[in-house]
Amino acid sequence: MSQLSHVPDQPVPGQPAPVPREPGQAGPAEAHALARAGAAVLLDVREADEFAAGHAPGALHQPLIALVAGVPLPPGTAGRTVLAVCRSGHRSRRAAELLARRGVAVLNVAGGMGAWARAGLPVTTAAGDAGHVI
């Protein structure tokens, strides 16, 4: 079962500010199911060439470096659980930690797109062709 992490945007008056919790994780099959059901949105934090080579269908793209620089999340993520994914799960873990500190409900996709592809889940290009993970 996934573990959502959410920190309120505003502290409760008279109480100390909440300490951000570690973001939860979801396996590739669970992340795929959540995204397909519309319960969450996939956010691919890899570089542009990696995303272009192959990504999960419907995934939005925002490189980790842009998130670190403070670039806002892409449209379509507001108010939704974000499933952060990269190639192996390391960059997406960093992205999930950053987003959790910003109060976003976020899960890291354990094992990244490598585990996604090994699980036989779809990998596509922007043109709709079969993609591959680099």
N, CA, C and O atoms as a GROMACS GRO file, in nm:
protein
  536
    1MET      N    1   0.084  -0.118   0.000
    1MET     CA    2   0.000   0.000   0.000
    1MET      C    3   0.088   0.124   0.000
    1MET      O    4   0.191   0.127   0.067
    2SER      N    5   0.048   0.223  -0.074
    2SER     CA    6   0.127   0.345  -0.084
    2SER      C    7   0.114   0.428   0.043
    2SER      O    8   0.020   0.413   0.121
    3GLN      N    9   0.212   0.514   0.062
    3GLN     CA   10   0.214   0.602   0.177
    3GLN      C   11   0.219   0.745   0.127
    3GLN      O   12   0.323   0.790   0.080
    4LEU      N   13   0.108   0.817   0.137
    4LEU     CA   14   0.105   0.955   0.093
    4LEU      C   15   0.170   1.044   0.196
    4LEU      O   16   0.160   1.019   0.317
    5SER      N   17   0.235   1.147   0.149
    5SER     CA   18   0.299   1.243   0.238
    5SER      C   19   0.245   1.380   0.203
    5SER      O   20   0.256   1.425   0.089
    6HIS      N   21   0.187   1.447   0.301
    6HIS     CA   22   0.134   1.580   0.275
    6HIS      C   23   0.163   1.669   0.395
    6HIS      O   24   0.140   1.629   0.509
    7VAL      N   25   0.213   1.785   0.370
    7VAL     CA   26   0.240   1.884   0.473
    7VAL      C   27   0.151   2.003   0.443
    7VAL      O   28   0.154   2.054   0.331
    8PRO      N   29   0.072   2.051   0.540
    8PRO     CA   30  -0.015   2.165   0.513
    8PRO      C   31   0.064   2.286   0.465
    8PRO      O   32   0.180   2.306   0.504
    9ASP      N   33   0.001   2.368   0.379
    9ASP     CA   34   0.065   2.489   0.328
    9ASP      C   35   0.086   2.591   0.440
    9ASP      O   36   0.186   2.662   0.440
   10GLN      N   37  -0.007   2.600   0.534
   10GLN     CA   38  -0.001   2.698   0.641
   10GLN      C   39   0.011   2.626   0.774
   10GLN      O   40  -0.060   2.529   0.798
   11PRO      N   41   0.100   2.673   0.863
   11PRO     CA   42   0.108   2.613   0.996
   11PRO      C   43  -0.018   2.645   1.076
   11PRO      O   44  -0.086   2.744   1.050
   12VAL      N   45  -0.049   2.560   1.173
   12VAL     CA   46  -0.162   2.583   1.262
   12VAL      C   47  -0.121   2.686   1.366
   12VAL      O   48  -0.017   2.669   1.431
   13PRO      N   49  -0.199   2.794   1.384
   13PRO     CA   50  -0.162   2.897   1.481
   13PRO      C   51  -0.142   2.837   1.620
   13PRO      O   52  -0.221   2.754   1.665
   14GLY      N   53  -0.035   2.880   1.687
   14GLY     CA   54  -0.008   2.834   1.821
   14GLY      C   55   0.062   2.700   1.829
   14GLY      O   56   0.093   2.652   1.939
   15GLN      N   57   0.088   2.638   1.716
   15GLN     CA   58   0.158   2.510   1.714
   15GLN      C   59   0.285   2.523   1.632
   15GLN      O   60   0.292   2.604   1.540
   16PRO      N   61   0.387   2.442   1.665
   16PRO     CA   62   0.510   2.449   1.584
   16PRO      C   63   0.482   2.405   1.442
   16PRO      O   64   0.392   2.325   1.416
   17ALA      N   65   0.561   2.458   1.350
   17ALA     CA   66   0.547   2.420   1.209
   17ALA      C   67   0.570   2.271   1.195
   17ALA      O   68   0.660   2.216   1.259
   18PRO      N   69   0.491   2.204   1.112
   18PRO     CA   70   0.509   2.060   1.096
   18PRO      C   71   0.643   2.028   1.030
   18PRO      O   72   0.691   2.102   0.944
   19VAL      N   73   0.700   1.918   1.071
   19VAL     CA   74   0.825   1.872   1.011
   19VAL      C   75   0.786   1.782   0.894
   19VAL      O   76   0.711   1.687   0.912
   20PRO      N   77   0.838   1.811   0.773
   20PRO     CA   78   0.802   1.727   0.658
   20PRO      C   79   0.841   1.582   0.683
   20PRO      O   80   0.950   1.552   0.732
   21ARG      N   81   0.751   1.493   0.647
   21ARG     CA   82   0.778   1.351   0.657
   21ARG      C   83   0.847   1.305   0.529
   21ARG      O   84   0.844   1.373   0.426
   22GLU      N   85   0.909   1.190   0.539
   22GLU     CA   86   0.967   1.130   0.419
   22GLU      C   87   0.853   1.094   0.324
   22GLU      O   88   0.749   1.046   0.370
   23PRO      N   89   0.869   1.117   0.196
   23PRO     CA   90   0.763   1.078   0.102
   23PRO      C   91   0.753   0.927   0.096
   23PRO      O   92   0.850   0.855   0.120
   24GLY      N   93   0.636   0.879   0.065
   24GLY     CA   94   0.614   0.736   0.050
   24GLY      C   95   0.667   0.685  -0.082
   24GLY      O   96   0.723   0.761  -0.162
   25GLN      N   97   0.649   0.557  -0.104
   25GLN     CA   98   0.691   0.494  -0.230
   25GLN      C   99   0.577   0.410  -0.286
   25GLN      O  100   0.489   0.364  -0.213
   26ALA      N  101   0.582   0.391  -0.414
   26ALA     CA  102   0.490   0.302  -0.483
   26ALA      C  103   0.573   0.219  -0.579
   26ALA      O  104   0.666   0.271  -0.642
   27GLY      N  105   0.541   0.094  -0.592
   27GLY     CA  106   0.606   0.012  -0.693
   27GLY      C  107   0.552   0.049  -0.830
   27GLY      O  108   0.450   0.116  -0.840
   28PRO      N  109   0.620   0.006  -0.936
   28PRO     CA  110   0.576   0.042  -1.071
   28PRO      C  111   0.432   0.000  -1.102
   28PRO      O  112   0.357   0.078  -1.161
   29ALA      N  113   0.392  -0.121  -1.065
   29ALA     CA  114   0.256  -0.166  -1.095
   29ALA      C  115   0.153  -0.082  -1.022
   29ALA      O  116   0.049  -0.047  -1.078
   30GLU      N  117   0.180  -0.048  -0.897
   30GLU     CA  118   0.088   0.036  -0.820
   30GLU      C  119   0.082   0.176  -0.880
   30GLU      O  120  -0.026   0.234  -0.892
   31ALA      N  121   0.197   0.232  -0.917
   31ALA     CA  122   0.201   0.365  -0.978
   31ALA      C  123   0.122   0.366  -1.109
   31ALA      O  124   0.047   0.459  -1.136
   32HIS      N  125   0.140   0.263  -1.188
   32HIS     CA  126   0.067   0.252  -1.315
   32HIS      C  127  -0.083   0.248  -1.289
   32HIS      O  128  -0.160   0.317  -1.357
   33ALA      N  129  -0.125   0.169  -1.192
   33ALA     CA  130  -0.267   0.158  -1.160
   33ALA      C  131  -0.323   0.292  -1.110
   33ALA      O  132  -0.432   0.332  -1.150
   34LEU      N  133  -0.250   0.360  -1.023
   34LEU     CA  134  -0.295   0.490  -0.972
   34LEU      C  135  -0.308   0.592  -1.084
   34LEU      O  136  -0.405   0.667  -1.090
   35ALA      N  137  -0.210   0.596  -1.173
   35ALA     CA  138  -0.214   0.691  -1.284
   35ALA      C  139  -0.328   0.659  -1.381
   35ALA      O  140  -0.399   0.749  -1.425
   36ARG      N  141  -0.345   0.532  -1.414
   36ARG     CA  142  -0.453   0.493  -1.507
   36ARG      C  143  -0.590   0.524  -1.451
   36ARG      O  144  -0.681   0.560  -1.525
   37ALA      N  145  -0.605   0.512  -1.318
   37ALA     CA  146  -0.733   0.539  -1.254
   37ALA      C  147  -0.758   0.688  -1.235
   37ALA      O  148  -0.867   0.729  -1.196
   38GLY      N  149  -0.656   0.770  -1.262
   38GLY     CA  150  -0.669   0.914  -1.244
   38GLY      C  151  -0.652   0.958  -1.099
   38GLY      O  152  -0.678   1.073  -1.066
   39ALA      N  153  -0.608   0.866  -1.014
   39ALA     CA  154  -0.589   0.898  -0.872
   39ALA      C  155  -0.459   0.972  -0.846
   39ALA      O  156  -0.439   1.028  -0.739
   40ALA      N  157  -0.370   0.971  -0.944
   40ALA     CA  158  -0.239   1.036  -0.930
   40ALA      C  159  -0.188   1.070  -1.069
   40ALA      O  160  -0.239   1.020  -1.170
   41VAL      N  161  -0.086   1.154  -1.073
   41VAL     CA  162  -0.024   1.192  -1.200
   41VAL      C  163   0.124   1.158  -1.195
   41VAL      O  164   0.192   1.186  -1.096
   42LEU      N  165   0.175   1.097  -1.301
   42LEU     CA  166   0.316   1.065  -1.311
   42LEU      C  167   0.395   1.189  -1.351
   42LEU      O  168   0.358   1.260  -1.445
   43LEU      N  169   0.504   1.214  -1.280
   43LEU     CA  170   0.593   1.325  -1.312
   43LEU      C  171   0.732   1.267  -1.334
   43LEU      O  172   0.798   1.223  -1.240
   44ASP      N  173   0.776   1.268  -1.459
   44ASP     CA  174   0.906   1.217  -1.497
   44ASP      C  175   1.009   1.328  -1.477
   44ASP      O  176   0.998   1.434  -1.539
   45VAL      N  177   1.108   1.303  -1.391
   45VAL     CA  178   1.206   1.407  -1.357
   45VAL      C  179   1.340   1.385  -1.427
   45VAL      O  180   1.440   1.445  -1.389
   46ARG      N  181   1.343   1.298  -1.529
   46ARG     CA  182   1.467   1.276  -1.605
   46ARG      C  183   1.493   1.392  -1.700
   46ARG      O  184   1.410   1.482  -1.714
   47GLU      N  185   1.607   1.390  -1.763
   47GLU     CA  186   1.642   1.491  -1.861
   47GLU      C  187   1.560   1.472  -1.990
   47GLU      O  188   1.501   1.366  -2.011
   48ALA      N  189   1.556   1.575  -2.073
   48ALA     CA  190   1.472   1.576  -2.193
   48ALA      C  191   1.502   1.459  -2.287
   48ALA      O  192   1.409   1.400  -2.342
   49ASP      N  193   1.630   1.425  -2.308
   49ASP     CA  194   1.662   1.316  -2.400
   49ASP      C  195   1.614   1.181  -2.345
   49ASP      O  196   1.572   1.095  -2.422
   50GLU      N  197   1.621   1.164  -2.214
   50GLU     CA  198   1.573   1.039  -2.153
   50GLU      C  199   1.421   1.028  -2.168
   50GLU      O  200   1.369   0.923  -2.203
   51PHE      N  201   1.352   1.138  -2.142
   51PHE     CA  202   1.206   1.140  -2.154
   51PHE      C  203   1.164   1.114  -2.298
   51PHE      O  204   1.070   1.038  -2.323
   52ALA      N  205   1.234   1.176  -2.394
   52ALA     CA  206   1.201   1.159  -2.536
   52ALA      C  207   1.220   1.014  -2.582
   52ALA      O  208   1.144   0.965  -2.665
   53ALA      N  209   1.322   0.947  -2.528
   53ALA     CA  210   1.348   0.809  -2.569
   53ALA      C  211   1.237   0.714  -2.526
   53ALA      O  212   1.209   0.616  -2.594
   54GLY      N  213   1.175   0.742  -2.414
   54GLY     CA  214   1.066   0.659  -2.367
   54GLY      C  215   1.023   0.696  -2.227
   54GLY      O  216   1.106   0.715  -2.138
   55HIS      N  217   0.893   0.706  -2.209
   55HIS     CA  218   0.835   0.742  -2.080
   55HIS      C  219   0.704   0.668  -2.061
   55HIS      O  220   0.651   0.608  -2.154
   56ALA      N  221   0.651   0.673  -1.941
   56ALA     CA  222   0.522   0.612  -1.912
   56ALA      C  223   0.413   0.692  -1.984
   56ALA      O  224   0.419   0.815  -1.986
   57PRO      N  225   0.315   0.625  -2.042
   57PRO     CA  226   0.206   0.697  -2.109
   57PRO      C  227   0.139   0.796  -2.014
   57PRO      O  228   0.108   0.762  -1.899
   58GLY      N  229   0.117   0.916  -2.062
   58GLY     CA  230   0.050   1.019  -1.983
   58GLY      C  231   0.138   1.092  -1.885
   58GLY      O  232   0.091   1.183  -1.816
   59ALA      N  233   0.266   1.055  -1.876
   59ALA     CA  234   0.355   1.120  -1.780
   59ALA      C  235   0.380   1.265  -1.820
   59ALA      O  236   0.393   1.296  -1.939
   60LEU      N  237   0.386   1.351  -1.720
   60LEU     CA  238   0.428   1.489  -1.741
   60LEU      C  239   0.578   1.494  -1.721
   60LEU      O  240   0.636   1.407  -1.657
   61HIS      N  241   0.642   1.598  -1.775
   61HIS     CA  242   0.788   1.605  -1.767
   61HIS      C  243   0.831   1.734  -1.700
   61HIS      O  244   0.785   1.843  -1.736
   62GLN      N  245   0.919   1.721  -1.602
   62GLN     CA  246   0.982   1.835  -1.536
   62GLN      C  247   1.114   1.784  -1.479
   62GLN      O  248   1.114   1.715  -1.377
   63PRO      N  249   1.226   1.815  -1.543
   63PRO     CA  250   1.356   1.765  -1.494
   63PRO      C  251   1.381   1.805  -1.349
   63PRO      O  252   1.338   1.912  -1.305
   64LEU      N  253   1.450   1.720  -1.277
   64LEU     CA  254   1.484   1.748  -1.138
   64LEU      C  255   1.553   1.883  -1.124
   64LEU      O  256   1.523   1.958  -1.031
   65ILE      N  257   1.644   1.915  -1.214
   65ILE     CA  258   1.717   2.041  -1.203
   65ILE      C  259   1.622   2.161  -1.206
   65ILE      O  260   1.648   2.261  -1.140
   66ALA      N  261   1.513   2.150  -1.281
   66ALA     CA  262   1.414   2.258  -1.286
   66ALA      C  263   1.340   2.268  -1.152
   66ALA      O  264   1.314   2.377  -1.103
   67LEU      N  265   1.306   2.152  -1.094
   67LEU     CA  266   1.239   2.154  -0.964
   67LEU      C  267   1.329   2.215  -0.858
   67LEU      O  268   1.284   2.294  -0.775
   68VAL      N  269   1.458   2.179  -0.860
   68VAL     CA  270   1.554   2.233  -0.764
   68VAL      C  271   1.564   2.384  -0.781
   68VAL      O  272   1.580   2.457  -0.682
   69ALA      N  273   1.556   2.432  -0.904
   69ALA     CA  274   1.565   2.576  -0.933
   69ALA      C  275   1.436   2.650  -0.898
   69ALA      O  276   1.432   2.773  -0.908
   70GLY      N  277   1.332   2.578  -0.858
   70GLY     CA  278   1.208   2.643  -0.817
   70GLY      C  279   1.104   2.659  -0.925
   70GLY      O  280   1.003   2.726  -0.904
   71VAL      N  281   1.127   2.598  -1.042
   71VAL     CA  282   1.027   2.605  -1.149
   71VAL      C  283   0.901   2.534  -1.099
   71VAL      O  284   0.909   2.424  -1.043
   72PRO      N  285   0.784   2.596  -1.119
   72PRO     CA  286   0.660   2.533  -1.071
   72PRO      C  287   0.633   2.399  -1.140
   72PRO      O  288   0.684   2.371  -1.248
   73LEU      N  289   0.553   2.319  -1.074
   73LEU     CA  290   0.510   2.193  -1.134
   73LEU      C  291   0.428   2.221  -1.259
   73LEU      O  292   0.364   2.326  -1.268
   74PRO      N  293   0.428   2.129  -1.354
   74PRO     CA  294   0.349   2.150  -1.476
   74PRO      C  295   0.199   2.152  -1.447
   74PRO      O  296   0.154   2.093  -1.348
   75PRO      N  297   0.123   2.219  -1.533
   75PRO     CA  298  -0.023   2.215  -1.518
   75PRO      C  299  -0.069   2.069  -1.518
   75PRO      O  300  -0.009   1.984  -1.584
   76GLY      N  301  -0.172   2.042  -1.446
   76GLY     CA  302  -0.222   1.905  -1.438
   76GLY      C  303  -0.182   1.835  -1.310
   76GLY      O  304  -0.227   1.724  -1.283
   77THR      N  305  -0.095   1.899  -1.230
   77THR     CA  306  -0.053   1.837  -1.105
   77THR      C  307  -0.124   1.898  -0.984
   77THR      O  308  -0.125   1.838  -0.876
   78ALA      N  309  -0.182   2.015  -1.000
   78ALA     CA  310  -0.242   2.087  -0.887
   78ALA      C  311  -0.348   2.003  -0.817
   78ALA      O  312  -0.442   1.953  -0.879
   79GLY      N  313  -0.331   1.988  -0.686
   79GLY     CA  314  -0.428   1.916  -0.606
   79GLY      C  315  -0.429   1.766  -0.624
   79GLY      O  316  -0.518   1.698  -0.572
   80ARG      N  317  -0.333   1.713  -0.694
   80ARG     CA  318  -0.328   1.568  -0.721
   80ARG      C  319  -0.204   1.508  -0.656
   80ARG      O  320  -0.105   1.577  -0.634
   81THR      N  321  -0.211   1.381  -0.628
   81THR     CA  322  -0.094   1.309  -0.581
   81THR      C  323   0.002   1.296  -0.699
   81THR      O  324  -0.039   1.260  -0.810
   82VAL      N  325   0.127   1.325  -0.674
   82VAL     CA  326   0.231   1.318  -0.776
   82VAL      C  327   0.312   1.191  -0.756
   82VAL      O  328   0.352   1.159  -0.644
   83LEU      N  329   0.335   1.119  -0.864
   83LEU     CA  330   0.419   1.000  -0.865
   83LEU      C  331   0.549   1.038  -0.935
   83LEU      O  332   0.553   1.045  -1.057
   84ALA      N  333   0.654   1.063  -0.858
   84ALA     CA  334   0.782   1.104  -0.916
   84ALA      C  335   0.856   0.982  -0.967
   84ALA      O  336   0.870   0.882  -0.896
   85VAL      N  337   0.905   0.990  -1.091
   85VAL     CA  338   0.976   0.878  -1.152
   85VAL      C  339   1.098   0.927  -1.229
   85VAL      O  340   1.094   1.034  -1.290
   86CYS      N  341   1.206   0.849  -1.225
   86CYS     CA  342   1.326   0.877  -1.304
   86CYS      C  343   1.371   0.745  -1.364
   86CYS      O  344   1.288   0.657  -1.387
   87ARG      N  345   1.498   0.728  -1.390
   87ARG     CA  346   1.547   0.602  -1.448
   87ARG      C  347   1.556   0.492  -1.344
   87ARG      O  348   1.512   0.380  -1.368
   88SER      N  349   1.615   0.524  -1.227
   88SER     CA  350   1.641   0.418  -1.128
   88SER      C  351   1.574   0.442  -0.993
   88SER      O  352   1.572   0.352  -0.909
   89GLY      N  353   1.522   0.560  -0.971
   89GLY     CA  354   1.457   0.593  -0.844
   89GLY      C  355   1.536   0.688  -0.757
   89GLY      O  356   1.485   0.733  -0.654
   90HIS      N  357   1.659   0.720  -0.795
   90HIS     CA  358   1.741   0.810  -0.712
   90HIS      C  359   1.703   0.957  -0.731
   90HIS      O  360   1.679   1.027  -0.633
   91ARG      N  361   1.696   1.002  -0.855
   91ARG     CA  362   1.658   1.143  -0.878
   91ARG      C  363   1.514   1.167  -0.835
   91ARG      O  364   1.482   1.272  -0.780
   92SER      N  365   1.428   1.069  -0.861
   92SER     CA  366   1.287   1.087  -0.823
   92SER      C  367   1.270   1.089  -0.672
   92SER      O  368   1.180   1.155  -0.620
   93ARG      N  369   1.356   1.018  -0.600
   93ARG     CA  370   1.351   1.023  -0.453
   93ARG      C  371   1.386   1.165  -0.408
   93ARG      O  372   1.320   1.220  -0.319
   94ARG      N  373   1.488   1.224  -0.468
   94ARG     CA  374   1.525   1.362  -0.436
   94ARG      C  375   1.410   1.457  -0.470
   94ARG      O  376   1.378   1.547  -0.392
   95ALA      N  377   1.348   1.436  -0.586
   95ALA     CA  378   1.236   1.520  -0.627
   95ALA      C  379   1.119   1.504  -0.529
   95ALA      O  380   1.055   1.602  -0.492
   96ALA      N  381   1.091   1.381  -0.488
   96ALA     CA  382   0.981   1.355  -0.394
   96ALA      C  383   1.007   1.423  -0.260
   96ALA      O  384   0.915   1.479  -0.201
   97GLU      N  385   1.130   1.418  -0.213
   97GLU     CA  386   1.164   1.484  -0.086
   97GLU      C  387   1.143   1.635  -0.098
   97GLU      O  388   1.087   1.698  -0.008
   98LEU      N  389   1.188   1.693  -0.209
   98LEU     CA  390   1.172   1.836  -0.233
   98LEU      C  391   1.024   1.874  -0.239
   98LEU      O  392   0.982   1.971  -0.178
   99LEU      N  393   0.946   1.796  -0.314
   99LEU     CA  394   0.804   1.825  -0.329
   99LEU      C  395   0.729   1.807  -0.196
   99LEU      O  396   0.639   1.885  -0.165
  100ALA      N  397   0.766   1.707  -0.119
  100ALA     CA  398   0.702   1.686   0.011
  100ALA      C  399   0.726   1.807   0.101
  100ALA      O  400   0.635   1.850   0.172
  101ARG      N  401   0.847   1.862   0.098
  101ARG     CA  402   0.877   1.982   0.177
  101ARG      C  403   0.792   2.101   0.131
  101ARG      O  404   0.767   2.193   0.209
  102ARG      N  405   0.750   2.099   0.006
  102ARG     CA  406   0.664   2.206  -0.047
  102ARG      C  407   0.516   2.180  -0.021
  102ARG      O  408   0.431   2.260  -0.060
  103GLY      N  409   0.486   2.068   0.045
  103GLY     CA  410   0.347   2.038   0.078
  103GLY      C  411   0.272   1.959  -0.026
  103GLY      O  412   0.150   1.948  -0.019
  104VAL      N  413   0.342   1.902  -0.122
  104VAL     CA  414   0.279   1.823  -0.227
  104VAL      C  415   0.263   1.679  -0.178
  104VAL      O  416   0.355   1.624  -0.118
  105ALA      N  417   0.148   1.620  -0.204
  105ALA     CA  418   0.129   1.477  -0.178
  105ALA      C  419   0.206   1.403  -0.287
  105ALA      O  420   0.172   1.415  -0.404
  106VAL      N  421   0.307   1.328  -0.249
  106VAL     CA  422   0.398   1.270  -0.348
  106VAL      C  423   0.443   1.132  -0.306
  106VAL      O  424   0.462   1.103  -0.188
  107LEU      N  425   0.461   1.047  -0.406
  107LEU     CA  426   0.519   0.914  -0.389
  107LEU      C  427   0.634   0.901  -0.487
  107LEU      O  428   0.626   0.949  -0.600
  108ASN      N  429   0.740   0.835  -0.444
  108ASN     CA  430   0.851   0.802  -0.533
  108ASN      C  431   0.821   0.667  -0.596
  108ASN      O  432   0.782   0.573  -0.526
  109VAL      N  433   0.840   0.655  -0.727
  109VAL     CA  434   0.822   0.526  -0.794
  109VAL      C  435   0.952   0.446  -0.774
  109VAL      O  436   1.054   0.477  -0.835
  110ALA      N  437   0.944   0.346  -0.689
  110ALA     CA  438   1.061   0.264  -0.653
  110ALA      C  439   1.116   0.194  -0.777
  110ALA      O  440   1.042   0.129  -0.852
  111GLY      N  441   1.246   0.207  -0.797
  111GLY     CA  442   1.312   0.141  -0.911
  111GLY      C  443   1.303   0.217  -1.041
  111GLY      O  444   1.368   0.179  -1.138
  112GLY      N  445   1.223   0.324  -1.044
  112GLY     CA  446   1.215   0.410  -1.161
  112GLY      C  447   1.165   0.343  -1.288
  112GLY      O  448   1.100   0.238  -1.284
  113MET      N  449   1.197   0.406  -1.400
  113MET     CA  450   1.153   0.355  -1.530
  113MET      C  451   1.220   0.223  -1.566
  113MET      O  452   1.165   0.145  -1.644
  114GLY      N  453   1.337   0.197  -1.510
  114GLY     CA  454   1.400   0.067  -1.532
  114GLY      C  455   1.312  -0.044  -1.478
  114GLY      O  456   1.287  -0.143  -1.547
  115ALA      N  457   1.266  -0.028  -1.354
  115ALA     CA  458   1.178  -0.128  -1.292
  115ALA      C  459   1.042  -0.131  -1.364
  115ALA      O  460   0.981  -0.237  -1.378
  116TRP      N  461   0.996  -0.015  -1.408
  116TRP     CA  462   0.871  -0.004  -1.483
  116TRP      C  463   0.878  -0.092  -1.608
  116TRP      O  464   0.790  -0.174  -1.633
  117ALA      N  465   0.984  -0.075  -1.685
  117ALA     CA  466   1.000  -0.152  -1.809
  117ALA      C  467   1.018  -0.302  -1.779
  117ALA      O  468   0.961  -0.386  -1.849
  118ARG      N  469   1.097  -0.335  -1.676
  118ARG     CA  470   1.116  -0.476  -1.640
  118ARG      C  471   0.986  -0.542  -1.597
  118ARG      O  472   0.971  -0.664  -1.610
  119ALA      N  473   0.893  -0.462  -1.545
  119ALA     CA  474   0.762  -0.515  -1.504
  119ALA      C  475   0.669  -0.534  -1.623
  119ALA      O  476   0.555  -0.578  -1.606
  120GLY      N  477   0.716  -0.498  -1.743
  120GLY     CA  478   0.635  -0.514  -1.863
  120GLY      C  479   0.532  -0.405  -1.882
  120GLY      O  480   0.438  -0.421  -1.960
  121LEU      N  481   0.547  -0.293  -1.811
  121LEU     CA  482   0.453  -0.182  -1.825
  121LEU      C  483   0.490  -0.100  -1.948
  121LEU      O  484   0.606  -0.102  -1.991
  122PRO      N  485   0.393  -0.029  -2.006
  122PRO     CA  486   0.418   0.041  -2.132
  122PRO      C  487   0.518   0.156  -2.121
  122PRO      O  488   0.519   0.231  -2.023
  123VAL      N  489   0.601   0.166  -2.223
  123VAL     CA  490   0.697   0.276  -2.239
  123VAL      C  491   0.674   0.329  -2.380
  123VAL      O  492   0.675   0.252  -2.476
  124THR      N  493   0.653   0.459  -2.393
  124THR     CA  494   0.616   0.516  -2.520
  124THR      C  495   0.696   0.643  -2.550
  124THR      O  496   0.764   0.697  -2.462
  125THR      N  497   0.687   0.688  -2.673
  125THR     CA  498   0.744   0.816  -2.713
  125THR      C  499   0.630   0.915  -2.731
  125THR      O  500   0.513   0.877  -2.726
  126ALA      N  501   0.663   1.041  -2.753
  126ALA     CA  502   0.561   1.144  -2.776
  126ALA      C  503   0.478   1.112  -2.899
  126ALA      O  504   0.361   1.150  -2.906
  127ALA      N  505   0.536   1.044  -2.997
  127ALA     CA  506   0.464   1.008  -3.120
  127ALA      C  507   0.374   0.885  -3.100
  127ALA      O  508   0.299   0.848  -3.190
  128GLY      N  509   0.383   0.824  -2.983
  128GLY     CA  510   0.302   0.705  -2.958
  128GLY      C  511   0.367   0.573  -2.996
  128GLY      O  512   0.305   0.467  -2.986
  129ASP      N  513   0.494   0.580  -3.038
  129ASP     CA  514   0.567   0.459  -3.073
  129ASP      C  515   0.620   0.393  -2.945
  129ASP      O  516   0.622   0.454  -2.839
  130ALA      N  517   0.662   0.269  -2.958
  130ALA     CA  518   0.725   0.201  -2.844
  130ALA      C  519   0.855   0.273  -2.811
  130ALA      O  520   0.936   0.302  -2.899
  131GLY      N  521   0.874   0.302  -2.684
  131GLY     CA  522   0.996   0.370  -2.641
  131GLY      C  523   1.085   0.277  -2.566
  131GLY      O  524   1.053   0.159  -2.547
  132HIS      N  525   1.199   0.328  -2.523
  132HIS     CA  526   1.291   0.250  -2.442
  132HIS      C  527   1.353   0.341  -2.336
  132HIS      O  528   1.357   0.463  -2.352
  133VAL      N  529   1.399   0.280  -2.229
  133VAL     CA  530   1.454   0.354  -2.116
  133VAL      C  531   1.605   0.368  -2.135
  133VAL      O  532   1.676   0.269  -2.153
  134ILE      N  533   1.652   0.492  -2.129
  134ILE     CA  534   1.798   0.516  -2.136
  134ILE      C  535   1.842   0.584  -2.007
  134ILE      O  536   1.960   0.613  -1.990
   0.00000   0.00000   0.00000
